[in-house]
Each structure stands twice: as C-alpha cells, then as structure tokens.
Amino acid sequence: MQDKDKKILPPLADMKSVYLHVPFCARLCGYCRFYKLRPTNEAVDLYLEALEAEARFRRERGDLQGPFDTVYWGGGTPAALSEAKLARAAEILGLQPLREWTVEVAPSSINKSKLALLKSLGVNRISLGIQSFSKKTLSALGRPHPAEAAARAVDDILSVGFEKFSVDLIFGVGGQTLEDFRSDILAAAGTGASHISAYCLEFENGTSNCPGRGKTPDEASREADFMTLAMRLLPELGFRQYEISNYAKDGCECLHNRITWAMGSWLGFGPAAASQWGASRFKNPSDINAWADMQAGHTERKFEDVVPLDDDELFSSALIFGLRTSGGVDLMRLKMRYPRADSERYAPSIALLERENFLEVSTLRNPCGYEISKILRLTEKGRLNADAVAVELL
C-alpha cells in the first residue's frame, strides 16, 4: 500500500472504493441507525461464508479487477470479530488498496493485539468510535465502554504505530451541555488524532449531520449551538472543517468519504452495504439471512433501493453532497461532466439560496468575459441548515 505516495491524485470522481459492512456489535446502541446484530458463532460463520460467495460472484463478473484506491470496513463494529475472523475477512476480499484502508473500532472491542493484526494486514487508518469522554454522556447514549477505555484504546493505537486515526464525537445528547461538548472536543484533539468527526444525535432516525430536522425551534437552536461550537473551536485546534461533520489536520481527510461525496465508484459487501457501481446505485438486503440466501443462490439476487445513474441523478447527487464539503461545487465543471443533466432547473433554487445567505457564489471569468468557473459554497448559515438546503435543491 502506497500510504505515503506523493503523486498527484486522480480526480475523486474517477476513483474506486470497496466498503465492507461488518454488522456485529457486542451491544446494540439505540441511537445507531445502521444494521447490526450481536456476534454469535453461528452468525459470524454464516457471515463469512456468505461474504466468500459474494466476493466470488463479484470476481466472476470482473468487478474486483484492477486497483482500488480505498477500502473501508464499517459496521457495526468490525473489531467485534476475533483476530482469526478479521484475518479471514481480509483474505476473502484479497484487496490491498492503493491509498487508504480504514477500519472502524470501538474502545470496548479493540486491543493492541487486534490493532497489530490490522496493521499487518495493511490497514493504515483507524476510526475510533469514542462518542464522548464523559461518563454522563456515555451513560445517556447507552455506550458499553467506560470513559477510561477511550484513553487505553488511544494508547494502543499509537503504540502499534498508526499515524492516522479518527475520533468520532456525538453532540445533542440529553443532558449534555455546551461545556460538556467543549471538553469532549478538547479531549479528542489532545489524543493525537489526525481527524475528528462530530455528529448530531437523532434517536430513531440515527445520526444526522444537521440540526433542525423535525425538531422544535428550541431543540434546533440548541443543536445549532453545538455545531457552531465545533465549527469555531476545532479549526483553532488545527482541524480544518472539510465537510459539515468532518474535521482533519492537513492531508488527513478521509479519502474514502471524499470519493463517495464526489460520486466516484464504490462496491459494497455484506448485509445492508450500499454500492454505486456501473449504471446504478443499490443496496444489499438489510438482513443477514436474506443476504446470505441471496449469495448462496437460494433466492433471486435482488437488490434494494435501486437507482439508475443517469446524468440527472449524478448531477443532483454531486451537487448536494459536494455542497457539504468546504470546497463546494464548481457548477461549470459539473455541467461538463454531466452534459445531459437538466442543470438549469437548479438556477431558481440557487438564486433563492444565495439571496437568503445560505449559499455564496463566486464566478471566475476569462479576459473575454466568459464564465469559466462558478463555485457554490455553503455559508455558515447554510452549513447549519444543510438538510434544508438539500431539500430546496431536490
């Protein structure tokens, strides 16, 4: 793996990724919207058997040919698997990404031995789901690890030699104060992490990247205060906001996520894993038995949430997700990339959002006066209301 490759990266939209969903968690947290279940021996064996069949199917189709830029193992908690099972999953996929391999872990599921194994397999980035350093907040979340487990996990990550690791934080938890969240941010920055994610909590709906949706004005205002604190404090601590919920030191952004936001190609493995591959976007069944039956050929291979990827769909997705990033969207470049999209239909909404100070528009012209670049970026008001911006553009 060429982790320190200094070559200029190809365009994000031309990159390819693999996502592996490992749906096992020792404890099922009520706030998490992702498909997960407890790891029994039978369930894990079924998972690996079905994963092997899925990988074989993709190889026979030629989908796993050529290099992949990134691999991301998420969940669930991939590190809930034993070392032998982790090694088996890596062997089944048989991939060594060119640039980045991330594995999500929780303080309660990781130890130095597992981390050393992951590093030996080629993993070069760890995403640590701390959520909070406060016993009070962890209790409100129902998180299984004690607050001191986070410090031990960080020590293990550093001692094994991972140069890049991310810390996840959650805000908007019942009883959590701004000062509590400030303490969490300062503690996360003090771990030596190269990346911090700060997500807004929404029970039942999972985690949302924006405050305000479905909330009373007081609730929305409170969550906006938490988000504003993160947007002000984290840059002071050396973490640049490169996407609404994500902050990184220079050169330490999550490349896998950047590829998905730029509408690159990614192939998902495991139950509930989503893909954007070829001419469509689709998702595996969100049930381990249904997914396993499909891989074994017991049922017809039917995917969920299938969306054809024509120029209109890709333009819309690239616009909405691109606006969530600090670089914004070059509207002229999107038009050239998706020439058959009805791009003009967005003009009234863009003009409205600019008038209402949700968007800022910067136009670059050549000496003859022709537009050669039109960059759209969210203002701070827009970042605090990104869901509303997306709804306006849909």
C-alpha positions as MATLAB code, in Angstrom:
seq = 'MQDKDKKILPPLADMKSVYLHVPFCARLCGYCRFYKLRPTNEAVDLYLEALEAEARFRRERGDLQGPFDTVYWGGGTPAALSEAKLARAAEILGLQPLREWTVEVAPSSINKSKLALLKSLGVNRISLGIQSFSKKTLSALGRPHPAEAAARAVDDILSVGFEKFSVDLIFGVGGQTLEDFRSDILAAAGTGASHISAYCLEFENGTSNCPGRGKTPDEASREADFMTLAMRLLPELGFRQYEISNYAKDGCECLHNRITWAMGSWLGFGPAAASQWGASRFKNPSDINAWADMQAGHTERKFEDVVPLDDDELFSSALIFGLRTSGGVDLMRLKMRYPRADSERYAPSIALLERENFLEVSTLRNPCGYEISKILRLTEKGRLNADAVAVELL';
ca = [
       0.000    0.000    0.000;
       1.366    3.368   -1.018;
       0.267    5.325    2.020;
       2.940    7.978    1.575;
       2.653    8.226   -2.194;
       3.273   11.844   -3.099;
       1.924   11.609   -6.638;
      -0.934   13.848   -7.642;
      -4.214   12.038   -7.024;
      -6.524   11.359   -9.952;
      -9.909   13.139   -9.837;
     -12.001   11.859   -6.945;
     -14.856   11.006   -9.306;
     -12.570    8.593  -11.176;
     -11.502    6.679   -8.059;
     -12.807    3.300   -6.909;
     -13.529    2.053   -3.400;
     -14.753   -1.016   -1.564;
     -16.947   -0.867    1.513;
     -17.331   -3.894    3.796;
     -20.212   -3.828    6.256;
     -19.479   -5.920    9.339;
     -22.818   -5.913   11.162;
     -21.721   -7.162   14.584;
     -21.792   -5.219   17.851;
     -21.374   -6.553   21.373;
     -24.146   -4.176   22.419;
     -26.829   -2.590   20.214;
     -26.964    1.166   20.853;
     -30.382    2.762   20.457;
     -29.124    5.850   18.637;
     -27.407    3.972   15.771;
     -29.405    3.584   12.567;
     -27.075    1.079   10.884;
     -27.972   -2.590   10.513;
     -26.311   -4.639   13.254;
     -26.718   -7.748   15.433;
     -24.890   -9.488   18.236;
     -21.986  -11.731   17.170;
     -22.796  -15.387   17.814;
     -20.552  -18.119   16.427;
     -23.307  -19.203   14.077;
     -23.952  -15.666   12.785;
     -20.270  -14.919   12.219;
     -19.713  -18.222   10.391;
     -22.760  -17.522    8.204;
     -21.447  -14.029    7.513;
     -18.015  -15.217    6.385;
     -19.459  -18.000    4.251;
     -21.812  -15.570    2.507;
     -19.040  -12.971    2.148;
     -16.896  -15.547    0.369;
     -19.751  -16.290   -2.042;
     -20.351  -12.588   -2.647;
     -16.664  -11.965   -3.360;
     -16.622  -14.933   -5.741;
     -19.671  -13.557   -7.573;
     -18.014  -10.157   -7.965;
     -14.760  -11.693   -9.192;
     -16.601  -13.761  -11.779;
     -18.234  -10.572  -13.041;
     -14.869   -8.836  -13.223;
     -15.841   -6.211  -10.641;
     -12.751   -6.783   -8.497;
     -10.258   -6.382  -11.323;
      -7.787   -3.540  -11.228;
      -6.613   -1.487   -8.248;
      -8.930    0.106   -5.701;
      -7.999    3.422   -4.139;
      -9.607    2.823   -0.743;
     -11.172    0.110    1.375;
     -13.390    0.907    4.353;
     -14.616   -1.594    6.942;
     -17.584   -0.209    8.850;
     -20.412   -1.526   10.913;
     -21.485   -2.427   13.359;
     -18.073   -2.846   14.858;
     -15.649   -4.793   12.645;
     -13.297   -5.258   15.588;
     -16.033   -7.239   17.342;
     -14.721  -10.147   15.244;
     -11.921  -12.293   16.611;
      -8.434  -11.928   15.149;
      -8.850  -15.128   13.171;
     -12.168  -13.928   11.708;
     -10.730  -10.499   10.861;
      -7.875  -12.164    9.020;
     -10.330  -14.438    7.215;
     -12.443  -11.491    6.028;
      -9.317   -9.775    4.676;
      -8.268  -12.998    2.933;
     -11.703  -13.390    1.324;
     -11.670   -9.922   -0.205;
      -7.976  -10.139   -1.044;
      -7.594   -6.397   -1.600;
      -4.683   -4.065   -0.951;
      -5.935   -0.551   -1.704;
      -3.536    1.925   -3.240;
      -4.035    4.731   -0.768;
      -6.233    4.134    2.284;
      -7.659    1.250    4.296;
      -9.839    2.273    7.235;
     -11.336    0.040    9.910;
     -13.873    1.250   12.470;
     -13.301    0.165   16.057;
     -14.870    0.825   19.458;
     -12.915    1.196   22.706;
     -14.584   -1.918   24.097;
     -13.790   -4.067   21.040;
     -10.156   -3.259   20.351;
      -6.850   -4.207   21.913;
      -3.193   -3.977   20.988;
      -3.121   -7.494   19.527;
      -6.043   -6.852   17.168;
      -4.584   -3.500   16.140;
      -1.240   -5.134   15.361;
      -3.048   -7.696   13.227;
      -4.911   -4.996   11.317;
      -1.686   -3.129   10.681;
      -0.012   -6.317    9.430;
      -2.906   -6.830    7.006;
      -2.298   -3.390    5.500;
      -4.770   -1.206    7.385;
      -3.350    2.326    7.657;
      -6.217    4.278    9.209;
      -8.349    3.606   12.308;
     -11.711    5.225   13.070;
     -12.343    5.129   16.816;
     -15.959    5.498   17.948;
     -15.443    7.207   21.291;
     -18.624    9.386   21.033;
     -17.789   11.127   24.322;
     -15.191   11.202   27.080;
     -17.889   11.975   29.664;
     -19.339    9.200   31.829;
     -22.613   11.132   31.976;
     -22.930   11.406   28.188;
     -21.849    7.812   27.610;
     -24.492    6.663   30.082;
     -27.165    8.690   28.269;
     -26.080    7.078   24.990;
     -26.068    3.586   26.475;
     -22.478    3.082   25.359;
     -20.915   -0.079   26.830;
     -17.390    1.209   27.393;
     -16.294    3.164   30.466;
     -14.853    6.605   29.814;
     -11.322    5.469   30.697;
     -11.447    2.795   27.949;
     -11.036    5.530   25.355;
      -7.639    6.523   26.736;
      -6.479    2.914   26.695;
      -7.657    2.463   23.086;
      -5.825    5.620   22.013;
      -2.633    4.435   23.735;
      -2.894    1.096   21.919;
      -3.471    2.770   18.527;
      -0.422    4.967   18.995;
       1.800    2.208   20.365;
       1.042   -0.048   17.394;
       2.141    2.782   15.105;
      -0.944    4.061   13.314;
      -0.096    7.535   12.034;
      -3.679    8.312   11.037;
      -6.674    7.761   13.258;
     -10.016    9.459   13.638;
     -12.155   10.084   16.708;
     -15.959   10.188   16.471;
     -17.923   12.503   18.774;
     -21.683   12.945   19.211;
     -23.492   16.091   20.313;
     -27.096   16.861   21.177;
     -27.379   14.085   23.761;
     -29.956   14.569   26.502;
     -28.408   16.396   29.445;
     -25.251   17.269   27.519;
     -24.166   20.894   27.894;
     -22.047   23.049   25.627;
     -19.306   22.877   28.204;
     -19.520   19.071   28.160;
     -19.102   19.113   24.394;
     -16.254   21.621   24.595;
     -14.474   19.242   26.970;
     -15.035   16.366   24.532;
     -13.572   18.382   21.656;
     -10.518   19.370   23.683;
     -10.018   15.785   24.826;
     -10.346   14.440   21.271;
      -7.849   16.984   19.957;
      -5.475   16.008   22.742;
      -5.392   12.323   21.784;
      -3.097   12.883   18.819;
      -5.899   12.100   16.375;
      -5.475   13.383   12.831;
      -9.230   13.534   12.173;
     -12.332   14.296   14.248;
     -15.957   13.711   13.260;
     -18.738   15.464   15.179;
     -22.247   14.165   14.583;
     -25.615   15.384   15.763;
     -27.650   12.766   17.596;
     -31.154   11.838   16.499;
     -32.842    8.955   18.238;
     -34.861    6.634   15.995;
     -33.598    8.321   12.837;
     -29.969    7.672   13.754;
     -27.302   10.317   13.440;
     -27.932   13.367   11.326;
     -25.314   15.771   10.046;
     -27.525   18.812   10.526;
     -29.594   20.177   13.362;
     -33.179   21.224   12.961;
     -34.900   18.435   11.075;
     -38.158   17.533   12.788;
     -37.262   19.496   15.900;
     -38.883   22.293   17.843;
     -37.264   25.730   17.410;
     -35.642   25.421   20.851;
     -34.208   21.985   20.040;
     -32.946   23.158   16.663;
     -31.347   26.227   18.242;
     -29.639   24.098   20.899;
     -28.191   21.711   18.314;
     -27.051   24.636   16.156;
     -25.156   25.956   19.184;
     -23.283   22.646   19.497;
     -22.464   22.612   15.805;
     -21.311   26.242   15.881;
     -19.015   25.434   18.791;
     -17.391   22.646   16.760;
     -17.041   24.884   13.695;
     -15.311   27.587   15.749;
     -13.192   25.542   18.159;
     -11.848   22.697   16.024;
     -10.117   24.955   13.463;
      -8.434   26.762   16.365;
      -7.059   23.371   17.408;
      -5.653   22.633   13.948;
      -8.565   20.678   12.452;
      -9.968   22.136    9.229;
     -13.652   21.567    8.533;
     -13.634   19.863    5.145;
     -17.211   18.568    5.336;
     -20.098   19.545    7.575;
     -19.402   16.896   10.217;
     -15.742   16.173    9.495;
     -12.538   17.951   10.516;
      -8.962   16.983    9.744;
      -5.385   18.075   10.004;
      -3.758   18.930    6.673;
      -3.583   15.877    4.422;
      -5.532   13.665    6.812;
      -9.032   13.873    5.320;
     -10.845   10.556    4.861;
     -10.237    9.795    1.200;
     -12.886    7.067    1.129;
     -15.616    9.515    2.130;
     -14.356   12.157   -0.277;
     -14.685    9.655   -3.129;
     -18.301    8.887   -2.244;
     -19.200   12.586   -1.915;
     -17.662   13.249   -5.347;
     -19.743   10.449   -6.920;
     -16.861    8.080   -7.512;
     -17.478    4.327   -7.692;
     -17.762    2.087   -4.670;
     -18.698   -1.548   -4.285;
     -20.371   -2.712   -1.078;
     -20.072   -6.135    0.547;
     -22.124   -7.517    3.417;
     -25.744   -7.122    4.564;
     -27.114   -3.591    4.106;
     -23.981   -2.484    2.220;
     -24.663    0.106   -0.468;
     -22.896    0.328   -3.824;
     -22.568    2.842   -6.604;
     -21.270    0.700   -9.380;
     -21.702    0.686  -13.128;
     -25.020    2.138  -14.144;
     -26.841    2.050  -10.812;
     -26.840    2.663   -7.082;
     -28.188   -0.226   -4.983;
     -28.130   -1.853   -1.556;
     -27.859   -5.387   -0.242;
     -30.745   -6.691    1.896;
     -30.631   -5.344    5.460;
     -30.902   -8.812    6.963;
     -28.054  -11.272    7.311;
     -30.200  -14.302    6.445;
     -31.772  -12.698    3.362;
     -28.352  -11.501    2.212;
     -26.773  -14.937    2.839;
     -29.594  -16.721    0.997;
     -29.039  -14.411   -1.966;
     -25.299  -15.174   -2.040;
     -25.937  -18.907   -1.784;
     -28.353  -18.801   -4.706;
     -31.343  -19.843   -2.591;
     -33.197  -16.692   -3.636;
     -33.042  -14.453   -6.675;
     -30.291  -11.827   -6.491;
     -32.450   -8.765   -5.909;
     -31.022   -5.533   -4.565;
     -32.870   -2.860   -2.620;
     -33.204    0.871   -3.339;
     -32.010    0.528   -6.933;
     -31.482    3.921   -8.599;
     -30.379    4.215  -12.258;
     -27.373    6.508  -12.575;
     -28.175    8.822  -15.445;
     -26.731   12.336  -15.752;
     -29.657   13.923  -13.901;
     -29.249   11.664  -10.859;
     -25.473   12.043  -10.723;
     -25.613   15.821  -11.201;
     -28.160   16.151   -8.389;
     -26.184   13.927   -6.002;
     -22.846   15.566   -6.829;
     -24.387   18.998   -6.238;
     -25.998   18.155   -2.891;
     -23.094   16.162   -1.452;
     -20.493   18.484   -2.925;
     -22.065   21.445   -1.170;
     -21.483   19.708    2.148;
     -17.724   19.988    1.582;
     -15.639   23.075    2.250;
     -14.516   23.240   -1.373;
     -18.085   23.468   -2.559;
     -19.124   22.711   -6.124;
     -17.848   24.025   -9.434;
     -21.127   24.275  -11.313;
     -19.429   24.685  -14.700;
     -17.378   21.529  -14.170;
     -20.482   19.573  -13.130;
     -22.238   20.684  -16.305;
     -19.320   19.462  -18.397;
     -19.176   16.176  -16.539;
     -22.916   15.518  -16.842;
     -23.844   17.259  -20.104;
     -27.242   15.570  -20.410;
     -28.437   16.734  -16.991;
     -31.113   19.422  -16.803;
     -28.822   21.715  -14.856;
     -30.879   24.845  -15.492;
     -33.687   23.607  -13.273;
     -31.496   24.376  -10.247;
     -30.992   28.028  -11.178;
     -34.061   29.425   -9.308;
     -33.204   27.474   -6.130;
     -29.556   28.535   -6.277;
     -30.591   32.163   -6.692;
     -33.001   31.894   -3.749;
     -30.416   30.247   -1.509;
     -27.893   32.936   -2.400;
     -30.379   35.726   -1.608;
     -31.192   34.118    1.738;
     -27.473   33.825    2.593;
     -27.378   30.019    2.584;
     -25.041   29.993   -0.421;
     -22.214   32.124   -1.684;
     -21.457   32.110   -5.405;
     -18.049   33.007   -6.823;
     -17.737   33.454  -10.581;
     -14.442   33.434  -12.465;
     -14.364   34.873  -15.997;
     -11.693   34.783  -18.682;
     -10.362   38.012  -20.258;
     -13.151   37.901  -22.830;
     -15.795   37.915  -20.115;
     -16.955   34.298  -20.443;
     -17.662   32.314  -17.295;
     -15.072   29.597  -16.806;
     -15.865   28.688  -13.214;
     -18.811   29.158  -10.870;
     -18.137   27.918   -7.344;
     -21.049   27.376   -4.956;
     -20.268   27.115   -1.245;
     -22.445   26.970    1.842;
     -22.202   29.924    4.198;
     -22.102   29.265    7.933;
     -25.881   29.668    7.926;
     -26.043   27.138    5.103;
     -23.856   24.641    6.937;
     -26.123   24.888    9.961;
     -29.127   24.194    7.729;
     -27.665   21.832    5.143;
     -30.666   19.491    5.201;
     -32.950   22.393    4.305;
     -30.588   23.398    1.507;
     -30.670   19.845    0.146;
     -34.477   19.776    0.240;
     -34.603   23.050   -1.697;
     -32.334   21.612   -4.378;
     -34.130   18.283   -4.742;
];
